[in-house]
Amino acid sequence: MEIVWVFHFLFLSLQSIIIRILFDLMATLIDFKINTPIFNEAEQYDEVEYDVVPLHIEVYQDHRASCKKIDYDQIQTIIDKNQLKIDSLNSEIDRLTSHADKWDVTMAIGSGVLTGLIDAFWVGEFNFEEFKADSHKHINKFIERYAKIRGYKDKGGGLKGAISFLEDKFPVDQDNVWKATGLSSTKLHHLEDLAHHPTPLGLLAAIGVHFFRCSVFANKNGVINFVSLETSKSALLNTWIPVIISGILSWMVRVVKSGQYKNADKDLPVPIANILNKLAYAPAALEILEVVDNWFGHEVSDMGGSKNTAGGGMGIPGVFLSLLKEISMLPGFKDTKMPKFISDLYSKEKIDMRAEFAIVEYLGKQSIPIIINECLVRSFYFVRRLIDEIDLHNDCAKVNWVNFIPWGNRTITRMLTISNGCFAAIDLADAAIQSTIKNATPKNPKFWYDFALRVNIVGEGRFIIAIVDDVRMGVKHNRMRDDRITLMKEQLFLINARLSYCIAQYWYKAKDTIEAVNDIEKYALGNLKSAYEDLMITNSAVENVVKGIADKKDFIDSEILLY
C-alpha cells in the first residue's frame, strides 16, 4: 500500500514538471514576436503608387487618380483595339513590300526587252505627214457618214457637198460676226471663237450665244471680247418660250407639293408628282438639247475645213489646243506669250483637230508595245501566284484571291518598274543609234529632232508613272512602319500597365492574407493565454492535491507511530 502511494506521488511530480516545462515554453512563445514580416506593418497599403500610365487614355497629373480611374478591363480593351490596328498595318505593310524574287525579275527584264525590240522594229519613227494624211481620210469619211445620217443625199458632191449640207442644216449666228467687227480672221476665227471649241466651255459658249445672243472671242493677245448679236423680238421670244413654260410648270408642281392643299397627298400621289416635276423641265431641256445637236453638227461641218476648202484649210482646233487657248485667257497667262504661241501653232503649224488626231493615232500605235508588256508581266504574276496558292491549300475553294490579283501591291509594281525601265532603255538606245546613223553626231541640231521623233513617248511616260507609283508605295510603306513601331511601343506600355495592375491585385491580396494571418495569430495567442490560465489553475489544483496527499501521508505516518 505504501509502495502504491510512492508511485502515485512520483507520477504526480513528473506530471507537474512536464506541465511547468510546457507553461515555460508557452510563455516564451507568447513573448516572441516575429521580426521579419512579409509587409512592413508601418506601410500604408492604400498609398501604393504606379508610374505606368496607359497611352490613348487621358493622362492625369496625379498618377494615383489615374490608376483609380483606369481599370484592368479598360486597358485590355485598348490593347485589343491596338492589336487590330497592328494587324491591319501588318497586312498593308506586306502589300507595300516587294516580294519579287529572281524569277519575277527575270520575267520583267525579258518582257521589257521583248517589247522594246517590238517598238524598235515595228513602231519606228513618227512620220507626221503620213499620219496626218491618214487622219484626213478618217475625218473626211466621218463627215460624209454623219451627213448621210442627218439626211444628206450624195449626188456626186462628195466631201464638199456633205460639208455644205451640214453648214446649211446646222448654222450658228456668230459664225460670220467677226467679219463685221474685225475681231478675228479667216484662219483664226475657229480658234478665237469659244463656241467653236470642242470642249465643255465651247458648249457653254454656244448655249450662251443661243439664249443671251452674245458671243465670246479671245484674240491672239489674250484679250476677251463680247459681241452682241442682232436678233428680232420674235426670235428671242421663241428662244425663251420653252424656258418660261418650264419655269411655270415647275412652279405649279412645287406649289402642289408644298402641302398648301389639305388633300395634296391624296390627290397627287408621289410617283405622279415626281413625273410632273421632271416633265416640268422638259421644254427647257429639249431646247438645250436642240442647241447641243446644232452645235455638234456645226462642229462636224468645220472639222474638214469649209465648203470652199473641203479637205484642206483650217478645221476646228482639237481638244488639247482648245484647252490651252482657254487656259491662256486666264489672268496671269493672258499677259504672257502663251496666247500668241497657241495662235501660231494653229495658223502657222496647222495644228487643228486633224493634226491632233494624227498625233493621237501615233500615240495609239506607240502604246501597243506598252500594252503587250503590261499583259505579259501581269499574266505571269497572276499565273505563278495562283499556282502557289493552289499548291499551298490543295483546294481551289480555299485560295486567297487577294494574293494573286495582279495589281494593287508593290511586287507587281516593282516588276512593272523593271520591265518598263528595260523598255525605256532599249527605246532610248534605239533612238540614239538611228539618229546617229542619220546625223553622225549630236552636234547636228537635226540629231535631237530625229531622236525625239524616234522616242516612244507613251513608254517613257509609263516608266515615269511606274517609278512614281513605286516610290509612293515605298513612302507609304515607311510611314506605316513608323506607325506600327509607335503602336507597338504603346502596346508595350499598355502590357506593362496591365502587368502592374495584376501585380497590384496580388499585392492587395497578399495584404489581405497577412491581415488574416495576423487575425489568426491574435486569436491563437488569445487561446494560448486562456489555455495558459487554465493550466495554471490546474497546476495550482494539482499542487493542492499533492500537498493534501503529503499532509495525509504525514497524518497516516503519525497515526502509525502512535500505534
C-alpha positions in Angstrom: 0.0 0.0 0.0 2.8 2.3 0.8 4.6 1.5 -2.5 1.4 2.4 -4.4 1.3 5.8 -2.8 5.0 6.3 -3.6 4.4 5.6 -7.3 1.4 7.8 -7.3 3.4 10.6 -5.8 6.2 10.2 -8.4 3.7 10.3 -11.2 2.1 13.5 -10.0 5.5 15.1 -9.5 6.6 14.1 -13.1 3.3 15.5 -14.4 3.8 18.7 -12.6 7.3 19.0 -14.0 6.1 18.4 -17.6 3.3 20.9 -17.1 5.8 23.5 -15.9 8.0 22.9 -18.9 5.0 23.4 -21.2 4.0 26.5 -19.4 7.5 28.0 -19.8 7.6 27.1 -23.4 4.2 28.8 -24.0 5.3 31.8 -22.1 8.4 32.0 -24.3 6.1 31.8 -27.4 3.8 34.4 -26.1 6.7 36.8 -25.6 8.2 36.0 -29.0 7.5 38.4 -31.8 8.2 37.8 -35.5 10.7 40.5 -36.7 10.6 39.7 -40.4 7.1 40.1 -41.7 6.3 39.9 -45.4 5.0 43.5 -45.3 6.1 46.3 -43.0 3.2 47.0 -40.7 4.1 50.6 -40.8 3.4 50.8 -44.5 0.2 52.3 -45.8 -1.0 49.8 -48.3 -3.6 52.1 -49.7 -0.9 54.5 -50.8 0.7 52.2 -53.4 1.6 54.3 -56.5 2.2 53.2 -60.1 4.0 55.3 -62.6 2.9 53.3 -65.7 0.1 55.3 -67.3 -1.5 53.7 -70.4 -1.5 55.6 -73.7 -4.7 56.5 -75.6 -6.2 57.4 -72.2 -6.3 60.9 -70.7 -3.2 61.3 -68.7 -3.9 62.8 -65.3 -1.4 64.8 -63.4 -2.0 62.6 -60.3 -1.0 59.1 -61.3 -2.8 57.7 -58.3 -6.0 59.3 -59.6 -5.3 57.8 -63.0 -4.8 54.4 -61.5 -8.1 54.6 -59.7 -9.9 55.8 -62.9 -8.4 53.3 -65.3 -9.1 49.7 -64.5 -7.7 46.4 -65.9 -10.6 45.9 -68.3 -10.2 49.3 -70.0 -6.5 48.6 -70.6 -7.3 45.2 -72.1 -9.9 46.8 -74.4 -7.3 49.3 -75.6 -4.8 46.5 -76.1 -7.3 44.6 -78.3 -8.0 47.7 -80.4 -4.4 48.4 -80.9 -3.7 44.8 -81.9 -6.4 45.1 -84.6 -4.6 48.2 -85.9 -1.3 46.5 -85.8 -2.7 43.5 -87.7 -4.2 45.9 -90.3 -0.8 47.7 -90.6 1.0 44.4 -91.0 -1.3 43.5 -93.9 -0.8 46.8 -95.5 3.0 46.7 -95.0 3.1 43.3 -96.5 1.1 44.6 -99.5 3.5 47.5 -99.9 6.6 45.3 -99.6 8.1 43.9 -102.8 8.4 40.1 -102.7 9.7 39.8 -106.2 12.3 37.0 -106.5 14.8 36.2 -109.3 12.1 34.6 -111.4 9.9 37.7 -111.2 12.8 40.0 -112.0 14.0 37.7 -114.9 10.5 37.7 -116.4 10.2 41.5 -116.0 13.5 42.1 -117.8 12.6 39.6 -120.6 9.2 41.3 -121.2 10.8 44.7 -121.3 13.5 43.6 -123.7 11.0 41.9 -126.0 8.5 44.8 -126.2 11.5 47.2 -126.6 12.5 45.3 -129.7 8.9 45.3 -131.0 8.9 49.1 -130.6 12.3 49.5 -132.4 11.4 47.3 -135.4 7.6 47.9 -135.7 6.6 51.3 -134.3 9.6 53.1 -135.6 9.8 56.8 -136.3 6.9 59.3 -136.2 6.1 60.5 -139.7 3.7 63.4 -139.1 2.8 63.9 -142.7 1.9 60.3 -143.2 -0.2 60.1 -140.1 -1.8 63.5 -140.9 -2.8 62.3 -144.3 -4.3 59.2 -142.8 -6.1 61.3 -140.2 -7.6 63.5 -143.0 -9.0 60.4 -144.6 -10.7 59.2 -141.4 -12.2 62.6 -140.6 -13.4 63.2 -144.1 -15.1 59.8 -144.1 -16.7 60.6 -140.7 -18.0 63.9 -142.0 -19.6 62.1 -145.0 -21.1 59.4 -142.9 -22.6 61.9 -140.4 -24.1 64.0 -143.1 -25.8 60.9 -144.6 -27.2 60.0 -141.2 -28.6 63.5 -140.9 -30.3 63.3 -144.3 -27.6 64.2 -146.9 -28.2 62.6 -150.3 -24.9 62.2 -152.0 -25.3 63.0 -155.7 -21.7 63.2 -156.5 -20.9 66.2 -154.2 -18.6 64.1 -152.0 -17.0 65.8 -149.1 -17.7 69.3 -150.4 -21.4 68.5 -150.7 -21.5 66.9 -147.2 -19.9 70.0 -145.6 -22.2 72.3 -147.5 -25.2 70.3 -146.3 -24.1 70.4 -142.7 -23.4 74.1 -142.8 -26.9 74.8 -144.1 -28.6 72.4 -141.7 -26.7 73.5 -138.6 -26.0 77.2 -138.9 -24.7 79.3 -135.9 -25.4 83.0 -135.5 -21.9 84.0 -134.6 -20.2 82.2 -137.5 -19.6 85.4 -139.5 -19.9 88.1 -136.9 -16.1 88.5 -136.8 -16.2 89.9 -140.4 -18.2 93.0 -139.4 -16.3 93.6 -136.1 -12.8 92.8 -137.3 -12.1 90.8 -134.1 -10.7 87.8 -135.9 -9.7 86.4 -139.3 -10.5 83.6 -141.7 -7.6 81.5 -140.3 -8.2 82.2 -136.6 -11.9 82.6 -136.1 -12.4 78.9 -135.3 -9.8 79.2 -132.5 -10.7 82.6 -131.2 -14.5 82.0 -131.1 -15.1 79.9 -128.0 -18.3 78.5 -129.3 -16.2 76.6 -131.9 -14.1 74.8 -129.3 -14.9 71.1 -128.9 -14.8 71.4 -125.1 -17.3 71.8 -122.3 -16.6 75.6 -122.3 -17.2 75.7 -126.0 -20.6 74.1 -125.5 -21.5 76.5 -122.7 -20.5 79.4 -125.0 -22.8 78.0 -127.7 -25.7 77.8 -125.3 -24.9 81.4 -124.2 -25.0 82.6 -127.8 -28.4 80.9 -128.3 -30.1 82.2 -125.2 -28.3 85.5 -124.5 -27.3 86.5 -128.0 -23.8 87.2 -127.1 -20.6 85.6 -128.5 -17.1 85.5 -126.9 -13.9 86.0 -128.8 -10.3 85.8 -127.4 -7.7 87.2 -129.8 -4.0 86.2 -130.1 -3.1 88.8 -127.5 -5.3 87.2 -124.8 -7.9 90.0 -124.9 -11.5 88.8 -124.4 -14.3 90.5 -126.4 -18.0 90.1 -126.0 -20.1 90.7 -129.2 -23.9 91.2 -129.1 -25.8 89.6 -131.9 -28.7 91.3 -133.6 -31.9 89.4 -133.3 -35.6 90.1 -133.6 -38.0 90.2 -130.7 -40.0 87.2 -132.2 -36.8 85.1 -132.5 -35.8 86.0 -128.9 -39.3 85.2 -127.7 -39.3 81.8 -129.5 -36.0 81.0 -127.8 -37.2 81.8 -124.3 -40.8 80.4 -124.6 -39.6 76.8 -123.6 -37.7 78.2 -120.6 -40.7 80.2 -119.5 -43.0 77.2 -119.9 -40.6 75.1 -117.8 -40.5 77.7 -115.1 -44.3 77.9 -114.9 -44.8 74.1 -114.8 -42.0 73.8 -112.2 -43.7 76.5 -110.1 -47.1 74.7 -110.3 -45.7 71.4 -109.3 -43.8 72.9 -106.3 -47.0 74.7 -105.2 -48.9 71.4 -105.2 -46.1 69.5 -103.4 -45.6 72.2 -100.8 -48.7 71.0 -98.9 -50.8 74.1 -99.3 -53.7 71.9 -100.1 -55.1 69.6 -97.4 -55.6 66.7 -99.7 -52.5 67.2 -101.7 -51.0 63.8 -100.8 -54.3 62.0 -101.7 -55.0 64.0 -104.9 -51.4 63.8 -106.2 -49.5 60.6 -105.5 -45.7 60.9 -105.0 -44.8 59.0 -108.2 -47.0 61.2 -110.3 -45.7 64.3 -108.6 -42.1 63.2 -109.4 -43.0 62.6 -113.0 -44.7 66.0 -113.3 -41.6 67.6 -111.6 -39.3 66.1 -114.3 -41.7 66.9 -117.1 -41.8 70.5 -116.0 -38.2 70.9 -117.1 -38.7 69.1 -120.4 -39.4 72.2 -122.6 -36.2 73.9 -121.5 -34.2 70.6 -121.7 -35.4 70.0 -125.2 -34.4 73.5 -126.2 -30.9 72.9 -124.7 -30.6 69.5 -126.4 -31.5 71.2 -129.7 -28.7 73.7 -129.1 -26.3 70.9 -128.4 -27.3 69.0 -131.5 -26.9 72.1 -133.6 -23.5 72.9 -132.0 -22.2 69.3 -132.7 -23.5 69.3 -136.3 -21.7 72.6 -137.0 -18.5 71.3 -135.3 -18.6 68.3 -137.7 -19.1 70.6 -140.7 -16.0 72.6 -139.7 -13.7 69.6 -139.0 -12.6 69.2 -142.6 -12.5 72.9 -143.4 -15.2 75.0 -145.1 -17.2 74.1 -148.2 -14.8 76.2 -150.2 -11.7 74.4 -148.8 -13.1 70.9 -148.3 -10.4 68.6 -147.1 -7.9 71.4 -146.6 -7.9 74.9 -145.0 -8.2 75.3 -141.2 -10.6 73.0 -139.4 -11.7 73.5 -135.8 -9.0 73.3 -133.1 -8.5 70.0 -131.3 -9.5 69.4 -127.8 -5.9 69.8 -126.5 -5.3 73.1 -128.3 -8.7 74.4 -127.3 -8.0 73.7 -123.7 -4.6 75.6 -124.0 -6.4 78.5 -125.6 -9.0 78.6 -122.8 -6.2 78.5 -120.2 -4.4 81.3 -121.9 -7.4 83.5 -121.3 -7.0 83.3 -117.5 -5.3 86.1 -115.5 -1.6 85.5 -115.2 -1.5 83.7 -118.6 -3.1 86.2 -121.0 -0.3 88.7 -120.3 2.4 86.2 -121.4 3.4 85.0 -124.8 1.2 81.9 -124.4 -1.8 83.3 -126.4 0.4 84.2 -129.4 2.2 80.9 -129.3 -1.1 79.0 -129.4 -2.3 81.1 -132.3 0.9 80.4 -134.2 0.5 76.6 -133.6 -2.9 76.8 -135.1 -2.4 79.2 -138.0 1.2 78.5 -139.0 1.9 74.9 -137.9 -1.7 74.0 -138.8 -2.3 72.1 -135.6 -6.1 71.6 -135.9 -8.2 68.7 -134.9 -6.9 66.6 -137.8 -3.4 67.1 -136.7 -4.2 66.3 -133.1 -6.0 63.1 -134.3 -2.8 62.1 -136.2 -0.7 62.6 -133.1 -3.2 60.6 -131.0 -3.2 57.9 -133.7 0.6 57.6 -133.5 0.5 57.6 -129.7 -2.0 54.7 -130.0 0.5 52.8 -132.1 3.2 53.6 -129.6 1.0 52.2 -126.8 0.7 48.8 -128.3 4.1 47.5 -127.1 3.3 49.0 -123.7 0.0 47.2 -123.5 1.8 43.9 -124.5 4.3 44.5 -121.8 1.6 45.1 -119.2 -0.3 41.9 -120.3 2.9 39.7 -120.1 4.0 40.9 -116.7 0.6 40.9 -115.1 -0.3 37.5 -116.6 3.0 35.9 -115.3 2.3 37.3 -111.8 -1.3 36.1 -111.9 -0.5 32.5 -113.1 2.5 32.0 -110.8 0.8 33.2 -107.7 -2.3 31.2 -108.5 -0.3 28.0 -108.8 1.5 28.8 -105.5 -1.9 29.3 -103.8 -3.3 26.0 -105.1 -0.2 24.1 -104.1 -0.4 25.7 -100.6 -4.0 24.8 -99.9 -4.5 21.8 -102.3 -8.0 23.2 -102.8 -9.2 25.9 -105.2 -12.0 26.8 -102.9 -9.6 27.7 -100.1 -7.3 30.0 -102.1 -7.0 33.7 -101.1 -7.8 35.6 -104.3 -6.2 38.8 -103.0 -2.8 37.1 -103.0 -2.6 36.8 -106.8 -4.6 39.7 -108.1 -2.1 41.4 -110.5 -2.4 45.0 -109.2 -2.6 47.0 -106.0 0.7 45.6 -104.5 4.3 46.6 -104.6 5.5 43.3 -106.1 3.7 43.8 -109.4 4.6 47.5 -109.3 8.3 46.6 -108.9 8.1 44.1 -111.8 6.4 46.7 -114.0 9.0 49.3 -113.0 11.8 46.9 -114.0 10.1 45.9 -117.3 9.3 49.5 -118.3 12.8 50.5 -117.3 14.2 47.9 -119.7 11.8 49.0 -122.4 12.8 52.7 -121.9 16.5 51.9 -122.0 16.1 49.9 -125.3 13.9 52.6 -126.8 16.3 55.4 -126.0 19.3 53.4 -127.2 17.4 52.7 -130.5 16.5 56.4 -130.9 20.1 57.4 -130.3 21.5 54.8 -132.7 19.1 55.6 -135.5 19.6 59.3 -135.1 23.4 58.8 -135.1 23.2 56.8 -138.3 21.3 59.7 -139.9 23.1 62.7 -138.5 26.5 61.3 -137.4 27.0 63.5 -134.4 24.8 65.0 -131.6 26.3 68.4 -132.5 24.0 68.4 -135.5 20.7 70.1 -134.4 18.7 67.6 -136.6 20.1 64.8 -134.4 17.9 65.8 -131.5 14.9 66.3 -133.8 15.2 62.8 -135.2 16.0 61.5 -131.7 12.7 63.0 -130.4 10.7 61.6 -133.3 12.0 58.1 -132.6 11.4 58.1 -128.8 8.3 56.2 -127.6 6.6 59.0 -125.6 4.0 56.6 -124.2 6.7 54.1 -123.0 8.8 56.8 -121.3 5.6 58.2 -119.7 4.7 54.7 -118.4 8.1 54.3 -117.0 7.9 57.6 -115.1 4.4 56.6 -113.8 5.8 53.2 -112.6 8.7 54.9 -110.8 6.3 57.4 -109.1 4.0 54.6 -108.1 6.9 52.5 -106.7 8.3 55.5 -104.8 4.8 56.4 -103.5 4.3 52.9 -102.2 7.8 53.0 -100.6 7.0 56.2 -98.8 3.7 54.9 -97.6 5.4 51.7 -96.5 7.9 53.6 -94.4 5.2 55.8 -92.9 3.2 52.7 -91.9 6.2 51.0 -90.4 6.7 54.1 -88.2 3.0 54.0 -87.3 3.4 50.3 -86.4 6.5 51.0 -84.3 4.6 53.7 -82.4 1.7 51.3 -81.8 3.9 48.5 -80.7 5.6 50.9 -78.2 2.2 51.8 -76.9 1.4 48.1 -76.7 4.4 47.6 -74.5 3.4 50.4 -72.2 -0.1 49.0 -72.1 1.0 45.5 -71.3 3.3 46.8 -68.6 0.4 48.8 -67.2 -1.8 45.6 -67.3 1.0 43.7 -65.6 1.3 46.4 -63.0 -2.4 46.1 -62.2 -2.1 42.4 -62.0 0.8 42.8 -59.6 -1.1 45.4 -57.6 -4.0 43.0 -57.3 -1.7 40.3 -56.0 -0.1 42.7 -53.5 -3.6 43.7 -52.2 -4.5 40.0 -51.9 -1.2 39.4 -50.1 -2.1 42.3 -47.8 -5.5 40.8 -47.1 -3.8 37.4 -46.4 -1.3 39.0 -44.0 -4.2 40.7 -42.2 -6.0 37.4 -42.0 -2.8 35.7 -40.7 -2.4 38.4 -38.1 -6.0 38.0 -37.0 -5.4 34.2 -36.7 -2.2 34.9 -34.7 -4.1 37.1 -32.3 -6.9 34.6 -32.0 -4.3 31.8 -31.4 -2.4 33.9 -28.8 -5.7 34.6 -27.1 -6.5 30.9 -27.0 -2.9 30.2 -25.7 -3.4 32.7 -22.9 -6.7 31.1 -22.0 -5.0 27.7 -22.1 -2.1 29.0 -20.0 -4.5 30.4 -17.4 -6.4 27.1 -17.3 -3.1 25.2 -16.9 -2.1 27.5 -14.1 -5.4 26.8 -12.3 -4.9 23.1 -13.0 -1.3 23.3 -11.7 -2.5 25.0 -8.6 -5.1 22.4 -8.1 -2.5 19.6 -8.6 -0.2 21.3 -6.1 -3.0 21.4 -3.6 -3.8 17.8 -4.3 -0.1 16.9 -3.9 0.1 19.0 -0.7 -3.1 17.3 0.6 -1.7 13.9 -0.2 1.6 14.8 1.6 -0.3 16.1 4.6 -2.4 13.0 4.6 0.7 10.8 4.4 2.2 12.7 7.3 -1.0 12.2 9.2 -1.1 8.5 8.4 2.6 8.2 9.4 1.9 9.9 12.7 -1.0 7.6 13.3 1.1 4.6 12.6 3.7 5.8 15.0 1.0 6.3 17.7 0.1 2.7 17.3 
